[in-house]
Amino acid sequence: MQELWKLVSSPRHVIVFEAAARHGSFTRAAAELNVQQPAVSAAIRQLEDALGVTLFHRSHRKVELTKAGERFFTDISMALEQILASARAVYQRGLNDHVTLSVSTAFAYYWMVPQLEQLHSQHPEIDLRLQTSDREPDIDAEGISLAIRRGDGNWPGVHAALIAPEVIYPIAGPGVLAGADLREIRDLLDHRLIHLEEPVRARPTWAQWFAHFDVLDRPPKAGLRLNDYALVLQTAMAGEGIAFGWQHVTRRLISQGLLEARRDWAWKTGKGFYLVWSQNTPLIPQAERVRDWMISLGET
């Protein structure tokens, strides 16, 4: 950047040049930039002196770009357009008062959406925008206010508050577990299991669940493999097999009779689902209210 400063003498001169080249007139450039025409002429002359080339052919009534001027105008006009677009985006972000919450599809459908009426009742002024994702987003780079992550609560660059400990038990549609003659955990190995295999995020597996209960004599059946937990829940509710039930997501479905569970076979993994927000970018007041509301609903 020191070399750039030396070559152009001042970034202001580049902006003046771009306006003069675009209009083909020092006078019209001066009007656009709200300065006097001699100031434009002086800026162009200083830029030419710094670069060591002539950028404009000057005549009594008009100015025209030289070959060097045409090359310079092509390059700097593109660069200034990119800077303008970036400045607009940053400015717009500063004006925005909406709150972006990034969550998995299942968390959105089965934890967040059923409670939105309460949020809107308590905070009708909040413009909440849910984003579903199959990965853990970079909240700073993507301008996300809040997100849900699974883990131990320790990630660089973010604050984290526990929403729910990770508790997993077998679930299935109504009547499936009751009719499966499950006297002990090992009996599950003889039944159709629904496996979650997300493409990016790491999630516990049936093999790990059985290992927790020291059932290691044979691997679980292949069963049905799906890549989205919301789809897993829909498939389980349809009676197509036995699935993992994350307690914080399935509790409401169980109470509504859409699923049944073997809660006595619960695995507490030691991890949890956390609400996270940036340590680098302060939350706007609306995002703070959503954060506090979600933490107040958390399961400890």
C-alpha positions in Angstrom: 0.0 0.0 0.0 2.9 2.3 0.5 3.9 1.9 -3.1 0.3 2.6 -4.2 0.2 5.8 -2.2 3.5 6.8 -3.8 2.2 6.1 -7.3 -1.2 7.9 -7.1 -0.2 10.5 -4.5 -3.7 10.5 -3.1 -6.8 8.1 -3.3 -8.8 11.3 -3.9 -7.0 11.8 -7.2 -8.1 8.4 -8.4 -11.8 9.2 -7.7 -11.5 12.5 -9.5 -9.9 10.8 -12.5 -12.6 8.2 -12.7 -15.3 10.9 -12.7 -13.5 12.9 -15.3 -12.9 9.9 -17.5 -16.5 8.6 -17.2 -17.9 12.1 -18.1 -15.2 13.0 -20.7 -15.3 16.4 -19.0 -13.5 18.1 -16.1 -16.4 20.5 -15.7 -19.1 17.7 -15.4 -16.8 15.8 -13.0 -16.4 18.9 -10.9 -20.2 19.2 -10.7 -20.7 15.6 -9.7 -18.0 15.8 -7.0 -19.3 19.2 -5.9 -15.9 21.0 -6.3 -14.6 23.7 -8.7 -13.3 22.8 -12.1 -9.7 24.0 -11.3 -9.6 21.5 -8.4 -10.3 18.7 -10.9 -7.6 19.9 -13.2 -5.1 20.1 -10.4 -5.9 16.6 -9.1 -5.5 15.1 -12.6 -2.2 16.9 -13.1 -0.9 15.7 -9.8 -1.9 12.1 -10.6 -0.2 12.4 -14.0 2.9 13.7 -12.4 3.0 10.9 -9.9 2.4 8.2 -12.5 4.8 9.8 -15.1 2.2 9.6 -17.9 -0.4 11.7 -19.6 -3.9 10.5 -18.9 -5.9 13.0 -21.0 -5.5 14.7 -24.3 -6.7 18.3 -23.6 -8.3 20.6 -26.1 -10.2 23.9 -25.7 -13.6 22.3 -25.6 -13.1 18.6 -24.5 -10.7 16.1 -23.0 -10.0 12.6 -24.2 -8.3 9.6 -22.6 -4.9 8.6 -23.9 -4.1 4.9 -24.3 -2.6 4.9 -20.8 -5.6 6.7 -19.5 -8.0 4.2 -21.1 -6.1 1.3 -19.5 -6.1 3.0 -16.1 -9.8 3.9 -16.3 -10.8 0.3 -17.2 -8.9 -1.1 -14.2 -9.8 1.5 -11.6 -13.5 1.7 -12.5 -13.8 -2.0 -11.9 -12.0 -1.7 -8.6 -14.1 1.3 -7.5 -17.3 -0.6 -8.3 -16.2 -3.4 -6.0 -15.3 -1.0 -3.3 -18.7 0.7 -3.7 -20.6 -2.6 -3.5 -18.7 -3.6 -0.4 -19.4 -0.2 1.2 -23.1 -0.4 0.4 -23.2 -3.9 2.0 -21.5 -2.8 5.2 -23.6 0.4 5.3 -26.8 -1.7 4.8 -25.7 -4.1 7.5 -25.4 -1.2 9.9 -28.9 0.0 9.1 -30.5 -3.5 9.4 -32.3 -4.2 12.6 -33.3 -7.8 11.8 -31.9 -10.8 13.7 -30.6 -13.8 11.8 -30.6 -17.2 13.5 -28.9 -20.2 11.9 -30.1 -23.6 12.9 -30.6 -27.1 11.6 -33.8 -27.9 9.8 -35.0 -30.1 12.7 -34.2 -27.5 15.3 -36.1 -24.9 13.3 -39.2 -27.1 12.8 -39.5 -28.9 16.1 -37.9 -26.5 18.7 -38.0 -23.0 17.3 -41.2 -22.7 15.3 -43.5 -24.1 18.0 -42.3 -21.3 20.3 -42.2 -18.4 17.9 -45.7 -17.2 19.0 -44.3 -16.6 22.4 -41.4 -14.7 21.1 -43.6 -12.5 18.9 -46.0 -12.0 21.8 -43.2 -10.8 24.1 -41.2 -8.9 21.4 -43.5 -8.0 18.5 -40.9 -5.5 17.2 -38.3 -8.1 16.4 -37.7 -9.1 12.8 -36.4 -12.7 13.2 -35.0 -14.5 10.1 -34.4 -18.2 10.4 -31.7 -19.8 8.3 -31.4 -23.5 8.1 -28.1 -25.1 7.2 -26.4 -28.5 7.1 -23.1 -27.1 8.3 -21.8 -24.8 11.0 -21.6 -21.3 9.5 -18.9 -18.7 10.1 -21.1 -16.2 11.9 -18.7 -13.3 11.5 -18.0 -13.8 7.8 -21.7 -14.5 7.0 -23.2 -11.7 9.1 -25.2 -14.1 11.3 -26.5 -12.8 14.6 -27.0 -16.1 16.4 -26.5 -19.8 15.7 -27.0 -23.2 17.3 -24.0 -25.5 17.6 -23.4 -29.0 19.0 -20.3 -29.5 21.1 -18.7 -28.8 24.4 -19.4 -25.0 24.4 -15.8 -24.0 23.5 -15.2 -22.5 20.1 -12.8 -19.6 19.2 -14.3 -16.3 18.5 -17.8 -16.9 19.9 -19.7 -16.7 23.2 -21.8 -19.8 24.0 -24.8 -20.5 26.2 -26.2 -24.0 26.8 -29.7 -24.5 25.4 -30.0 -28.2 26.0 -27.7 -31.1 27.1 -27.3 -33.8 24.5 -29.6 -36.7 25.6 -30.4 -39.4 23.1 -32.9 -42.3 23.4 -34.6 -44.6 20.9 -37.8 -43.3 19.3 -40.4 -44.6 16.9 -43.9 -44.0 15.7 -46.9 -44.9 17.9 -47.0 -48.6 18.7 -43.7 -49.5 17.1 -41.6 -49.8 20.3 -44.4 -51.4 22.2 -44.8 -54.1 19.6 -41.1 -54.8 19.2 -40.7 -56.9 22.3 -37.7 -54.9 23.5 -36.7 -56.5 26.8 -33.1 -55.3 26.7 -31.0 -52.9 24.6 -29.4 -55.7 22.7 -32.9 -56.6 21.2 -32.8 -53.4 19.2 -30.1 -55.0 17.0 -32.8 -57.2 15.5 -35.0 -54.3 14.3 -34.9 -51.8 11.5 -32.9 -48.8 12.5 -32.9 -45.3 10.9 -29.5 -43.9 10.7 -28.6 -40.2 10.5 -25.6 -39.5 8.2 -25.2 -35.7 7.8 -22.8 -34.8 5.0 -20.8 -32.2 6.9 -21.6 -32.1 10.6 -20.4 -34.9 12.9 -23.2 -36.6 14.7 -23.3 -39.6 17.1 -24.1 -43.0 15.5 -26.0 -46.1 16.5 -22.8 -47.9 16.9 -21.6 -45.4 19.4 -24.9 -45.5 21.2 -24.7 -49.3 21.5 -21.1 -49.1 22.6 -22.1 -46.7 25.4 -24.3 -49.5 26.8 -21.5 -52.2 26.2 -23.4 -53.8 23.4 -20.5 -54.7 21.2 -21.2 -58.3 20.0 -22.3 -57.2 16.5 -22.9 -54.0 14.5 -26.4 -52.6 14.1 -28.3 -53.4 11.0 -27.9 -51.2 8.0 -31.6 -50.1 8.0 -32.5 -46.8 6.5 -29.9 -44.0 6.1 -31.0 -40.4 5.8 -28.9 -37.1 5.7 -31.3 -34.7 7.5 -32.7 -35.1 11.0 -36.0 -33.6 10.1 -36.4 -36.3 7.5 -35.4 -38.9 10.1 -38.2 -37.7 12.4 -40.8 -37.8 9.7 -39.7 -41.3 8.7 -39.9 -42.5 12.4 -43.4 -40.9 12.8 -44.5 -42.8 9.7 -43.5 -46.1 11.5 -40.6 -46.9 9.2 -38.2 -47.9 11.9 -36.5 -46.9 15.2 -34.4 -43.7 15.2 -32.3 -41.6 17.5 -34.3 -39.2 19.6 -32.6 -36.0 20.7 -34.5 -35.1 23.8 -34.7 -31.3 23.2 -36.1 -31.8 19.7 -38.5 -34.8 20.3 -40.0 -34.0 23.7 -42.9 -32.1 22.2 -43.6 -34.7 19.5 -43.6 -37.4 22.2 -46.0 -35.4 24.4 -48.3 -35.0 21.4 -48.4 -38.7 20.8 -46.6 -38.5 17.4 -43.7 -40.5 18.7 -42.9 -42.9 21.5 -39.6 -43.3 23.3 -37.6 -45.5 25.6 -36.4 -42.8 27.9 -35.0 -45.4 30.3 -32.4 -46.1 27.6 -31.1 -42.5 27.4 -27.5 -41.8 26.6 -26.2 -38.5 28.1 -23.2 -37.8 25.9 -21.6 -35.0 27.9 -22.0 -32.6 25.0 -24.8 -30.1 24.4 -26.5 -27.8 22.0 -25.4 -24.2 22.4 -26.5 -20.8 21.3 -23.5 -18.9 20.0 -22.8 -15.3 19.0 -19.7 -13.4 18.0 -17.1 -12.1 20.4 -16.0 -9.7 17.7 -19.2 -8.0 16.6 -21.6 -6.7 19.3 -25.2 -7.8 19.1 -27.8 -5.3 18.2 -30.4 -4.8 21.0 -33.0 -7.0 19.1 -30.5 -9.8 18.9 -29.7 -9.5 22.6 -33.4 -9.9 23.3 -33.7 -13.0 21.1 -30.6 -14.4 22.8 -31.9 -13.9 26.3 -35.3 -15.3 25.4 -33.8 -18.5 23.9 -31.5 -18.9 26.9 -34.5 -18.6 29.2 -36.1 -21.5 27.4 -33.0 -23.7 27.7 -33.1 -27.1 29.2 -30.6 -27.6 32.0 
